[in-house]
């Protein structure tokens, strides 16, 4: 394993723990801003991507940028997934509370016209 593989594996695990454990949106925004600034940096200084790729044992700078994009996509997907689960829990609580307050057992359901 080269240093990049170890570093990326560790970084992905840390991001997943942050997303699934933390409920602070500030941390997520900070991570998004860091990723955004890193992307902007590589756009304006592509030779630095090559230098960083050489340090990490990756063949080309483009590969490094592509790997970072994959990590960003995984982070974004996990973040959206966690938010959807949270919204599902909230919606379930609302529906349960409404069902307790307005029972319709034994009654005809209102017809839609």
MOPAC internal coordinates of N, CA, C and O (Angstrom, degrees):
PM7 1SCF
backbone

  N    0.0000 0     0.00 0     0.00 0    0    0    0
  C    1.4558 1     0.00 0     0.00 0    1    0    0
  C    1.5250 1   109.22 1     0.00 0    2    1    0
  O    1.2310 1   121.55 1   -45.86 1    3    2    1
  N    1.3081 1   114.63 1   134.14 1    3    2    1
  C    1.4579 1   117.05 1   176.36 1    5    3    2
  C    1.5298 1   109.68 1   -88.74 1    6    5    3
  O    1.2310 1   119.70 1   -11.73 1    7    6    5
  N    1.3177 1   118.18 1   168.27 1    7    6    5
  C    1.4687 1   121.03 1  -175.88 1    9    7    6
  C    1.5358 1   112.97 1   -59.13 1   10    9    7
  O    1.2310 1   120.61 1   147.05 1   11   10    9
  N    1.3259 1   116.44 1   -32.95 1   11   10    9
  C    1.4587 1   119.34 1  -178.90 1   13   11   10
  C    1.5237 1   111.42 1   -64.66 1   14   13   11
  O    1.2310 1   120.17 1   138.08 1   15   14   13
  N    1.3094 1   117.28 1   -41.92 1   15   14   13
  C    1.4599 1   120.33 1  -179.52 1   17   15   14
  C    1.5266 1   111.24 1   -63.53 1   18   17   15
  O    1.2310 1   120.31 1   138.57 1   19   18   17
  N    1.2945 1   117.02 1   -41.43 1   19   18   17
  C    1.4579 1   120.88 1   177.75 1   21   19   18
  C    1.5193 1   110.22 1   -65.36 1   22   21   19
  O    1.2310 1   120.70 1   133.73 1   23   22   21
  N    1.3298 1   116.27 1   -46.27 1   23   22   21
  C    1.4605 1   121.57 1  -179.01 1   25   23   22
  C    1.5301 1   111.42 1   -62.28 1   26   25   23
  O    1.2310 1   120.06 1   134.70 1   27   26   25
  N    1.3113 1   117.50 1   -45.30 1   27   26   25
  C    1.4660 1   121.16 1  -178.61 1   29   27   26
  C    1.5207 1   110.78 1   -67.22 1   30   29   27
  O    1.2310 1   119.80 1   138.07 1   31   30   29
  N    1.3121 1   117.99 1   -41.93 1   31   30   29
  C    1.4655 1   120.40 1   178.05 1   33   31   30
  C    1.5187 1   110.51 1   -60.30 1   34   33   31
  O    1.2310 1   120.50 1   134.43 1   35   34   33
  N    1.3027 1   116.65 1   -45.57 1   35   34   33
  C    1.4592 1   121.37 1   177.69 1   37   35   34
  C    1.5257 1   111.18 1   -62.23 1   38   37   35
  O    1.2310 1   120.16 1   136.47 1   39   38   37
  N    1.3268 1   117.30 1   -43.53 1   39   38   37
  C    1.4557 1   122.81 1  -178.82 1   41   39   38
  C    1.5308 1   111.13 1   -63.63 1   42   41   39
  O    1.2310 1   120.23 1   137.25 1   43   42   41
  N    1.3187 1   117.16 1   -42.75 1   43   42   41
  C    1.4691 1   120.93 1   179.12 1   45   43   42
  C    1.5266 1   110.43 1   -64.34 1   46   45   43
  O    1.2310 1   120.07 1   137.02 1   47   46   45
  N    1.3113 1   117.47 1   -42.98 1   47   46   45
  C    1.4624 1   120.45 1   179.18 1   49   47   46
  C    1.5280 1   111.20 1   -63.24 1   50   49   47
  O    1.2310 1   120.27 1   138.29 1   51   50   49
  N    1.3157 1   117.09 1   -41.71 1   51   50   49
  C    1.4653 1   120.95 1   177.78 1   53   51   50
  C    1.5243 1   110.34 1   -62.38 1   54   53   51
  O    1.2310 1   119.85 1   135.46 1   55   54   53
  N    1.3264 1   117.88 1   -44.54 1   55   54   53
  C    1.4614 1   120.57 1   179.52 1   57   55   54
  C    1.5208 1   111.80 1   -62.26 1   58   57   55
  O    1.2310 1   120.32 1   137.57 1   59   58   57
  N    1.3175 1   116.99 1   -42.43 1   59   58   57
  C    1.4623 1   119.63 1   179.57 1   61   59   58
  C    1.5214 1   111.52 1   -64.66 1   62   61   59
  O    1.2310 1   120.13 1   139.96 1   63   62   61
  N    1.3149 1   117.36 1   -40.04 1   63   62   61
  C    1.4603 1   120.05 1   177.58 1   65   63   62
  C    1.5240 1   110.14 1   -64.49 1   66   65   63
  O    1.2310 1   120.13 1   137.42 1   67   66   65
  N    1.3088 1   117.35 1   -42.58 1   67   66   65
  C    1.4654 1   120.92 1   178.86 1   69   67   66
  C    1.5205 1   110.31 1   -60.18 1   70   69   67
  O    1.2310 1   120.51 1   134.75 1   71   70   69
  N    1.3161 1   116.64 1   -45.25 1   71   70   69
  C    1.4596 1   120.29 1  -176.87 1   73   71   70
  C    1.5183 1   111.22 1   -66.66 1   74   73   71
  O    1.2310 1   120.08 1   133.48 1   75   74   73
  N    1.3183 1   117.45 1   -46.52 1   75   74   73
  C    1.4585 1   120.06 1  -174.17 1   77   75   74
  C    1.5241 1   113.03 1   -79.27 1   78   77   75
  O    1.2310 1   119.65 1   155.02 1   79   78   77
  N    1.3057 1   118.28 1   -24.98 1   79   78   77
  C    1.4622 1   120.95 1  -178.65 1   81   79   78
  C    1.5264 1   113.02 1   -95.95 1   82   81   79
  O    1.2310 1   120.46 1   142.86 1   83   82   81
  N    1.2845 1   116.72 1   -37.14 1   83   82   81
  C    1.4545 1   120.96 1  -173.53 1   85   83   82
  C    1.5195 1   111.18 1   -87.57 1   86   85   83
  O    1.2310 1   121.31 1   -39.78 1   87   86   85
  N    1.2734 1   115.10 1   140.22 1   87   86   85
  C    1.4582 1   120.74 1   175.70 1   89   87   86
  C    1.5280 1   109.71 1  -110.10 1   90   89   87
  O    1.2310 1   120.63 1  -170.10 1   91   90   89
  N    1.3089 1   116.39 1     9.90 1   91   90   89
  C    1.4587 1   120.40 1  -178.44 1   93   91   90
  C    1.5146 1   110.51 1   -88.11 1   94   93   91
  O    1.2310 1   121.03 1   -62.05 1   95   94   93
  N    1.3042 1   115.64 1   117.95 1   95   94   93
  C    1.4607 1   120.57 1   179.11 1   97   95   94
  C    1.5280 1   110.25 1   -71.38 1   98   97   95
  O    1.2310 1   120.46 1   157.32 1   99   98   97
  N    1.3343 1   116.73 1   -22.68 1   99   98   97
  C    1.4591 1   120.55 1   179.72 1  101   99   98
  C    1.5263 1   111.36 1   -63.18 1  102  101   99
  O    1.2310 1   120.35 1   140.98 1  103  102  101
  N    1.3284 1   116.93 1   -39.02 1  103  102  101
  C    1.4637 1   120.52 1   178.71 1  105  103  102
  C    1.5259 1   110.02 1   -64.55 1  106  105  103
  O    1.2310 1   120.70 1   136.42 1  107  106  105
  N    1.3392 1   116.26 1   -43.58 1  107  106  105
  C    1.4635 1   119.79 1   179.06 1  109  107  106
  C    1.5261 1   111.11 1   -62.15 1  110  109  107
  O    1.2310 1   120.43 1   137.09 1  111  110  109
  N    1.3060 1   116.79 1   -42.91 1  111  110  109
  C    1.4743 1   119.98 1   179.27 1  113  111  110
  C    1.5199 1   111.18 1   -64.19 1  114  113  111
  O    1.2310 1   120.37 1   141.21 1  115  114  113
  N    1.3303 1   116.89 1   -38.79 1  115  114  113
  C    1.4564 1   120.45 1   178.02 1  117  115  114
  C    1.5249 1   110.66 1   -62.66 1  118  117  115
  O    1.2310 1   120.38 1   136.69 1  119  118  117
  N    1.3305 1   116.87 1   -43.31 1  119  118  117
  C    1.4664 1   120.59 1   179.13 1  121  119  118
  C    1.5223 1   110.42 1   -64.69 1  122  121  119
  O    1.2310 1   120.26 1   136.65 1  123  122  121
  N    1.3408 1   117.12 1   -43.35 1  123  122  121
  C    1.4608 1   120.34 1   177.16 1  125  123  122
  C    1.5244 1   111.31 1   -59.77 1  126  125  123
  O    1.2310 1   120.11 1   138.08 1  127  126  125
  N    1.3279 1   117.39 1   -41.92 1  127  126  125
  C    1.4674 1   120.56 1   179.94 1  129  127  126
  C    1.5275 1   111.01 1   -65.68 1  130  129  127
  O    1.2310 1   120.02 1   139.35 1  131  130  129
  N    1.3261 1   117.56 1   -40.65 1  131  130  129
  C    1.4673 1   120.26 1   177.82 1  133  131  130
  C    1.5229 1   111.09 1   -62.03 1  134  133  131
  O    1.2310 1   120.65 1   136.48 1  135  134  133
  N    1.3224 1   116.36 1   -43.52 1  135  134  133
  C    1.4626 1   120.30 1   178.79 1  137  135  134
  C    1.5262 1   110.49 1   -64.74 1  138  137  135
  O    1.2310 1   120.46 1   138.37 1  139  138  137
  N    1.3214 1   116.72 1   -41.63 1  139  138  137
  C    1.4624 1   121.10 1   178.68 1  141  139  138
  C    1.5240 1   111.10 1   -62.48 1  142  141  139
  O    1.2310 1   120.42 1   133.38 1  143  142  141
  N    1.3136 1   116.81 1   -46.62 1  143  142  141
  C    1.4629 1   120.10 1   179.95 1  145  143  142
  C    1.5299 1   111.28 1   -64.99 1  146  145  143
  O    1.2310 1   120.23 1   142.92 1  147  146  145
  N    1.3321 1   117.16 1   -37.08 1  147  146  145
  C    1.4643 1   120.08 1   175.69 1  149  147  146
  C    1.5168 1   111.51 1   -62.81 1  150  149  147
  O    1.2310 1   120.40 1   138.84 1  151  150  149
  N    1.3268 1   116.84 1   -41.16 1  151  150  149
  C    1.4618 1   120.82 1   177.73 1  153  151  150
  C    1.5116 1   111.87 1   -63.80 1  154  153  151
  O    1.2310 1   120.51 1   136.41 1  155  154  153
  N    1.3228 1   116.63 1   -43.59 1  155  154  153
  C    1.4663 1   120.57 1   178.32 1  157  155  154
  C    1.5229 1   110.32 1   -62.98 1  158  157  155
  O    1.2310 1   120.43 1   140.01 1  159  158  157
  N    1.3310 1   116.79 1   -39.99 1  159  158  157
  C    1.4569 1   120.73 1   178.76 1  161  159  158
  C    1.5248 1   111.50 1   -60.67 1  162  161  159
  O    1.2310 1   120.65 1   135.28 1  163  162  161
  N    1.3350 1   116.36 1   -44.72 1  163  162  161
  C    1.4675 1   119.47 1  -179.78 1  165  163  162
  C    1.5206 1   112.32 1   -69.11 1  166  165  163
  O    1.2310 1   119.69 1   152.33 1  167  166  165
  N    1.3187 1   118.19 1   -27.67 1  167  166  165
  C    1.4686 1   120.37 1   177.00 1  169  167  166
  C    1.5203 1   110.20 1   -68.87 1  170  169  167
  O    1.2310 1   120.47 1   136.94 1  171  170  169
  N    1.3249 1   116.71 1   -43.06 1  171  170  169
  C    1.4642 1   119.59 1  -177.66 1  173  171  170
  C    1.5266 1   113.48 1   -84.77 1  174  173  171
  O    1.2310 1   120.39 1   165.32 1  175  174  173
  N    1.3183 1   116.86 1   -14.68 1  175  174  173
  C    1.4616 1   120.31 1  -179.93 1  177  175  174
  C    1.5330 1   109.97 1  -138.87 1  178  177  175
  O    1.2310 1   120.06 1  -109.33 1  179  178  177
  N    1.3334 1   117.50 1    70.67 1  179  178  177
  C    1.4665 1   119.60 1  -176.67 1  181  179  178
  C    1.5293 1   114.04 1   -65.08 1  182  181  179
  O    1.2310 1   119.98 1   153.16 1  183  182  181
  N    1.3181 1   117.64 1   -26.84 1  183  182  181
  C    1.4570 1   119.20 1   179.46 1  185  183  182
  C    1.5316 1   111.09 1   -66.92 1  186  185  183
  O    1.2310 1   120.06 1   153.41 1  187  186  185
  N    1.3204 1   117.49 1   -26.59 1  187  186  185
  C    1.4615 1   119.36 1   177.32 1  189  187  186
  C    1.5288 1   110.76 1   -70.48 1  190  189  187
  O    1.2310 1   120.12 1   150.73 1  191  190  189
  N    1.3292 1   117.37 1   -29.27 1  191  190  189
  C    1.4653 1   120.18 1   175.25 1  193  191  190
  C    1.5261 1   109.71 1   -64.31 1  194  193  191
  O    1.2310 1   120.22 1   140.74 1  195  194  193
  N    1.3182 1   117.19 1   -39.26 1  195  194  193
  C    1.4643 1   120.86 1   178.29 1  197  195  194
  C    1.5214 1   110.96 1   -66.52 1  198  197  195
  O    1.2310 1   120.56 1   137.72 1  199  198  197
  N    1.3361 1   116.53 1   -42.28 1  199  198  197
  C    1.4642 1   120.08 1   178.95 1  201  199  198
  C    1.5270 1   111.00 1   -63.49 1  202  201  199
  O    1.2310 1   120.69 1   137.44 1  203  202  201
  N    1.3363 1   116.28 1   -42.56 1  203  202  201
  C    1.4527 1   120.32 1   179.44 1  205  203  202
  C    1.5288 1   110.75 1   -67.13 1  206  205  203
  O    1.2310 1   120.70 1   142.16 1  207  206  205
  N    1.3311 1   116.27 1   -37.84 1  207  206  205
  C    1.4647 1   120.22 1   177.75 1  209  207  206
  C    1.5237 1   110.70 1   -63.71 1  210  209  207
  O    1.2310 1   120.38 1   139.82 1  211  210  209
  N    1.3253 1   116.88 1   -40.18 1  211  210  209
  C    1.4676 1   120.30 1   177.40 1  213  211  210
  C    1.5331 1   111.13 1   -62.98 1  214  213  211
  O    1.2310 1   120.24 1   139.61 1  215  214  213
  N    1.3318 1   117.15 1   -40.39 1  215  214  213
  C    1.4621 1   120.96 1   178.47 1  217  215  214
  C    1.5308 1   111.83 1   -64.15 1  218  217  215
  O    1.2310 1   120.53 1   144.75 1  219  218  217
  N    1.3118 1   116.60 1   -35.25 1  219  218  217
  C    1.4652 1   121.23 1  -176.30 1  221  219  218
  C    1.5225 1   112.93 1   -90.16 1  222  221  219
  O    1.2310 1   120.05 1   174.74 1  223  222  221
  N    1.3155 1   117.51 1    -5.26 1  223  222  221
  C    1.4565 1   120.54 1   177.47 1  225  223  222
  C    1.5198 1   114.19 1    85.08 1  226  225  223
  O    1.2310 1   120.88 1  -154.83 1  227  226  225
  N    1.3213 1   115.92 1    25.17 1  227  226  225
  C    1.4676 1   121.17 1   177.36 1  229  227  226
  C    1.5201 1   106.93 1  -102.12 1  230  229  227
  O    1.2310 1   120.62 1   -32.75 1  231  230  229
  N    1.3109 1   116.42 1   147.25 1  231  230  229
  C    1.4605 1   120.81 1  -175.23 1  233  231  230
  C    1.5148 1   114.81 1   -62.76 1  234  233  231
  O    1.2310 1   120.20 1   128.81 1  235  234  233
  N    1.3277 1   117.22 1   -51.19 1  235  234  233
  C    1.4640 1   120.34 1  -173.96 1  237  235  234
  C    1.5180 1   110.44 1  -130.80 1  238  237  235
  O    1.2310 1   120.95 1   -22.61 1  239  238  237
  N    1.3141 1   115.79 1   157.39 1  239  238  237
  C    1.4579 1   121.31 1   176.65 1  241  239  238
  C    1.5161 1   112.12 1   -65.67 1  242  241  239
  O    1.2310 1   121.06 1   147.57 1  243  242  241
  N    1.3291 1   115.57 1   -32.43 1  243  242  241
  C    1.4667 1   120.29 1   178.67 1  245  243  242
  C    1.5225 1   110.07 1   -63.22 1  246  245  243
  O    1.2310 1   120.69 1   140.88 1  247  246  245
  N    1.3300 1   116.29 1   -39.12 1  247  246  245
  C    1.4655 1   119.75 1   177.52 1  249  247  246
  C    1.5272 1   110.95 1   -62.72 1  250  249  247
  O    1.2310 1   120.50 1   138.61 1  251  250  249
  N    1.3260 1   116.64 1   -41.39 1  251  250  249
  C    1.4591 1   120.54 1   177.82 1  253  251  250
  C    1.5252 1   110.45 1   -60.19 1  254  253  251
  O    1.2310 1   120.11 1   133.25 1  255  254  253
  N    1.3139 1   117.40 1   -46.75 1  255  254  253
  C    1.4697 1   121.10 1   179.69 1  257  255  254
  C    1.5254 1   110.05 1   -62.37 1  258  257  255
  O    1.2310 1   120.39 1   140.09 1  259  258  257
  N    1.3152 1   116.86 1   -39.91 1  259  258  257
  C    1.4616 1   120.60 1   178.85 1  261  259  258
  C    1.5295 1   110.81 1   -64.49 1  262  261  259
  O    1.2310 1   119.95 1   136.95 1  263  262  261
  N    1.3262 1   117.69 1   -43.05 1  263  262  261
  C    1.4643 1   121.18 1   177.97 1  265  263  262
  C    1.5219 1   110.84 1   -62.84 1  266  265  263
  O    1.2310 1   120.75 1   138.91 1  267  266  265
  N    1.3164 1   116.17 1   -41.09 1  267  266  265
  C    1.4650 1   119.70 1   178.24 1  269  267  266
  C    1.5295 1   111.11 1   -65.33 1  270  269  267
  O    1.2310 1   120.64 1   143.99 1  271  270  269
  N    1.3321 1   116.38 1   -36.01 1  271  270  269
  C    1.4647 1   119.70 1   176.00 1  273  271  270
  C    1.5294 1   111.00 1   -63.40 1  274  273  271
  O    1.2310 1   120.66 1   139.76 1  275  274  273
  N    1.3131 1   116.34 1   -40.24 1  275  274  273
  C    1.4667 1   119.96 1   178.04 1  277  275  274
  C    1.5264 1   110.01 1   -62.73 1  278  277  275
  O    1.2310 1   120.36 1   137.58 1  279  278  277
  N    1.3143 1   116.91 1   -42.42 1  279  278  277
  C    1.4622 1   120.33 1   178.93 1  281  279  278
  C    1.5254 1   110.33 1   -63.32 1  282  281  279
  O    1.2310 1   120.67 1   135.91 1  283  282  281
  N    1.3244 1   116.33 1   -44.09 1  283  282  281
  C    1.4638 1   119.92 1   177.77 1  285  283  282
  C    1.5281 1   110.40 1   -60.16 1  286  285  283
  O    1.2310 1   120.15 1   137.59 1  287  286  285
  N    1.3168 1   117.31 1   -42.41 1  287  286  285
  C    1.4705 1   120.93 1   179.85 1  289  287  286
  C    1.5222 1   110.73 1   -63.25 1  290  289  287
  O    1.2310 1   120.19 1   137.82 1  291  290  289
  N    1.3310 1   117.25 1   -42.18 1  291  290  289
  C    1.4676 1   120.51 1   177.16 1  293  291  290
  C    1.5238 1   111.17 1   -63.16 1  294  293  291
  O    1.2310 1   120.69 1   137.82 1  295  294  293
  N    1.3224 1   116.29 1   -42.18 1  295  294  293
  C    1.4646 1   120.61 1   178.30 1  297  295  294
  C    1.5210 1   110.38 1   -62.22 1  298  297  295
  O    1.2310 1   120.61 1   134.84 1  299  298  297
  N    1.3148 1   116.44 1   -45.16 1  299  298  297
  C    1.4637 1   120.38 1  -179.26 1  301  299  298
  C    1.5297 1   110.68 1   -64.55 1  302  301  299
  O    1.2310 1   120.34 1   136.57 1  303  302  301
  N    1.3284 1   116.95 1   -43.43 1  303  302  301
  C    1.4611 1   120.75 1   179.04 1  305  303  302
  C    1.5306 1   110.96 1   -62.31 1  306  305  303
  O    1.2310 1   120.11 1   135.45 1  307  306  305
  N    1.3165 1   117.39 1   -44.55 1  307  306  305
  C    1.4631 1   120.71 1   179.49 1  309  307  306
  C    1.5234 1   110.95 1   -65.56 1  310  309  307
  O    1.2310 1   120.28 1   142.56 1  311  310  309
  N    1.3109 1   117.07 1   -37.44 1  311  310  309
  C    1.4626 1   121.09 1   178.48 1  313  311  310
  C    1.5158 1   111.20 1   -65.03 1  314  313  311
  O    1.2310 1   120.29 1   133.39 1  315  314  313
  N    1.3186 1   117.06 1   -46.61 1  315  314  313
  C    1.4626 1   121.17 1   178.79 1  317  315  314
  C    1.5225 1   110.39 1   -65.14 1  318  317  315
  O    1.2310 1   120.24 1   140.42 1  319  318  317
  N    1.3114 1   117.15 1   -39.58 1  319  318  317
  C    1.4596 1   121.44 1   179.21 1  321  319  318
  C    1.5311 1   110.61 1   -62.58 1  322  321  319
  O    1.2310 1   119.91 1   136.67 1  323  322  321
  N    1.3309 1   117.77 1   -43.33 1  323  322  321
  C    1.4597 1   121.36 1   178.69 1  325  323  322
  C    1.5245 1   110.65 1   -63.80 1  326  325  323
  O    1.2310 1   120.35 1   140.26 1  327  326  325
  N    1.3276 1   116.93 1   -39.74 1  327  326  325
  C    1.4704 1   120.06 1   178.62 1  329  327  326
  C    1.5244 1   110.96 1   -66.51 1  330  329  327
  O    1.2310 1   120.16 1   141.74 1  331  330  329
  N    1.3273 1   117.30 1   -38.26 1  331  330  329
  C    1.4613 1   119.93 1   178.75 1  333  331  330
  C    1.5318 1   110.56 1   -65.66 1  334  333  331
  O    1.2310 1   120.00 1   139.72 1  335  334  333
  N    1.3212 1   117.61 1   -40.28 1  335  334  333
  C    1.4681 1   120.01 1   177.14 1  337  335  334
  C    1.5226 1   111.01 1   -62.88 1  338  337  335
  O    1.2310 1   120.72 1   140.01 1  339  338  337
  N    1.3267 1   116.23 1   -39.99 1  339  338  337
  C    1.4631 1   120.21 1   178.30 1  341  339  338
  C    1.5260 1   110.50 1   -64.41 1  342  341  339
  O    1.2310 1   120.09 1   137.26 1  343  342  341
  N    1.3280 1   117.43 1   -42.74 1  343  342  341
  C    1.4667 1   120.53 1   177.43 1  345  343  342
  C    1.5200 1   111.46 1   -65.13 1  346  345  343
  O    1.2310 1   119.93 1   143.49 1  347  346  345
  N    1.3253 1   117.75 1   -36.51 1  347  346  345
  C    1.4680 1   121.08 1   176.27 1  349  347  346
  C    1.5270 1   111.13 1   -61.70 1  350  349  347
  O    1.2310 1   120.49 1   137.51 1  351  350  349
  N    1.3293 1   116.67 1   -42.49 1  351  350  349
  C    1.4624 1   120.01 1   178.31 1  353  351  350
  C    1.5264 1   111.50 1   -63.50 1  354  353  351
  O    1.2310 1   120.75 1   137.04 1  355  354  353
  N    1.3229 1   116.16 1   -42.96 1  355  354  353
  C    1.4670 1   120.34 1   179.36 1  357  355  354
  C    1.5195 1   110.47 1   -64.00 1  358  357  355
  O    1.2310 1   120.33 1   134.71 1  359  358  357
  N    1.3216 1   116.98 1   -45.29 1  359  358  357
  C    1.4658 1   120.74 1   179.50 1  361  359  358
  C    1.5225 1   111.23 1   -62.60 1  362  361  359
  O    1.2310 1   120.05 1   140.59 1  363  362  361
  N    1.3113 1   117.51 1   -39.41 1  363  362  361
  C    1.4657 1   121.06 1   177.91 1  365  363  362
  C    1.5261 1   110.58 1   -62.18 1  366  365  363
  O    1.2310 1   120.18 1   136.86 1  367  366  365
  N    1.3305 1   117.25 1   -43.14 1  367  366  365
  C    1.4654 1   120.46 1   178.08 1  369  367  366
  C    1.5258 1   111.27 1   -62.40 1  370  369  367
  O    1.2310 1   120.38 1   138.00 1  371  370  369
  N    1.3166 1   116.87 1   -42.00 1  371  370  369
  C    1.4646 1   120.71 1   179.90 1  373  371  370
  C    1.5228 1   110.79 1   -64.63 1  374  373  371
  O    1.2310 1   120.29 1   134.40 1  375  374  373
  N    1.3135 1   117.04 1   -45.60 1  375  374  373
  C    1.4635 1   120.61 1  -179.18 1  377  375  374
  C    1.5282 1   110.46 1   -65.04 1  378  377  375
  O    1.2310 1   119.80 1   138.97 1  379  378  377
  N    1.3168 1   117.99 1   -41.03 1  379  378  377
  C    1.4640 1   120.51 1   178.21 1  381  379  378
  C    1.5251 1   111.22 1   -63.58 1  382  381  379
  O    1.2310 1   120.34 1   136.55 1  383  382  381
  N    1.3281 1   116.95 1   -43.45 1  383  382  381
  C    1.4632 1   120.23 1   178.92 1  385  383  382
  C    1.5239 1   110.45 1   -63.09 1  386  385  383
  O    1.2310 1   120.41 1   138.45 1  387  386  385
  N    1.3190 1   116.82 1   -41.55 1  387  386  385
  C    1.4626 1   120.40 1   178.38 1  389  387  386
  C    1.5221 1   111.08 1   -65.76 1  390  389  387
  O    1.2310 1   119.87 1   142.28 1  391  390  389
  N    1.3111 1   117.85 1   -37.72 1  391  390  389
  C    1.4605 1   120.99 1   179.61 1  393  391  390
  C    1.5252 1   111.20 1   -67.17 1  394  393  391
  O    1.2310 1   120.11 1   144.26 1  395  394  393
  N    1.3190 1   117.39 1   -35.74 1  395  394  393
  C    1.4647 1   120.63 1   177.88 1  397  395  394
  C    1.5282 1   110.60 1   -70.31 1  398  397  395
  O    1.2310 1   120.06 1   139.63 1  399  398  397
  N    1.3188 1   117.49 1   -40.37 1  399  398  397
  C    1.4677 1   121.88 1  -179.00 1  401  399  398
  C    1.5211 1   112.47 1   -72.40 1  402  401  399
  O    1.2310 1   119.27 1   145.83 1  403  402  401
  N    1.3021 1   118.99 1   -34.17 1  403  402  401
  C    1.4574 1   123.27 1  -174.99 1  405  403  402
  C    1.5289 1   110.86 1  -126.25 1  406  405  403
  O    1.2310 1   119.85 1  -109.38 1  407  406  405
  N    1.3330 1   117.90 1    70.62 1  407  406  405
  C    1.4642 1   118.08 1   179.90 1  409  407  406
  C    1.5339 1   110.78 1   -71.47 1  410  409  407
  O    1.2310 1   120.49 1   -34.76 1  411  410  409
  N    1.3079 1   116.67 1   145.24 1  411  410  409
  C    1.4592 1   121.19 1   179.23 1  413  411  410
  C    1.5207 1   110.82 1  -123.32 1  414  413  411
  O    1.2310 1   120.37 1  -159.16 1  415  414  413
  N    1.3354 1   116.89 1    20.84 1  415  414  413
  C    1.4671 1   120.96 1  -179.90 1  417  415  414
  C    1.5272 1   110.15 1   -63.10 1  418  417  415
  O    1.2310 1   119.99 1   -49.69 1  419  418  417
  N    1.2993 1   117.62 1   130.31 1  419  418  417
  C    1.4489 1   122.84 1   177.61 1  421  419  418
  C    1.5185 1   113.80 1    78.59 1  422  421  419
  O    1.2310 1   119.93 1   179.63 1  423  422  421
  N    1.2812 1   117.74 1    -0.37 1  423  422  421
  C    1.4631 1   120.97 1   179.51 1  425  423  422
  C    1.5179 1   108.81 1  -107.34 1  426  425  423
  O    1.2310 1   121.55 1   -23.46 1  427  426  425
  N    1.2874 1   114.63 1   156.54 1  427  426  425
  C    1.4728 1   120.17 1   174.65 1  429  427  426
  C    1.5310 1   108.21 1   -72.10 1  430  429  427
  O    1.2310 1   121.04 1   -40.44 1  431  430  429
  N    1.2951 1   115.62 1   139.56 1  431  430  429
  C    1.4535 1   119.23 1   173.48 1  433  431  430
  C    1.5173 1   108.60 1   -71.70 1  434  433  431
  O    1.2310 1   120.18 1   -40.08 1  435  434  433
  N    1.3066 1   117.26 1   139.92 1  435  434  433
  C    1.4653 1   118.52 1   178.38 1  437  435  434
  C    1.5249 1   110.21 1   -63.78 1  438  437  435
  O    1.2310 1   121.08 1   -45.61 1  439  438  437
  N    1.3015 1   115.53 1   134.39 1  439  438  437
  C    1.4546 1   119.12 1   179.38 1  441  439  438
  C    1.5164 1   110.18 1   -84.52 1  442  441  439
  O    1.2310 1   121.65 1   -33.73 1  443  442  441
  N    1.2986 1   114.45 1   146.27 1  443  442  441
  C    1.4731 1   120.17 1  -179.49 1  445  443  442
  C    1.5111 1   107.87 1   -94.04 1  446  445  443
  O    1.2310 1   120.52 1   -54.87 1  447  446  445
  N    1.2941 1   116.62 1   125.13 1  447  446  445
  C    1.4742 1   121.65 1   179.09 1  449  447  446
  C    1.5013 1   110.52 1  -122.03 1  450  449  447
  O    1.2310 1   120.10 1   180.00 1  451  450  449

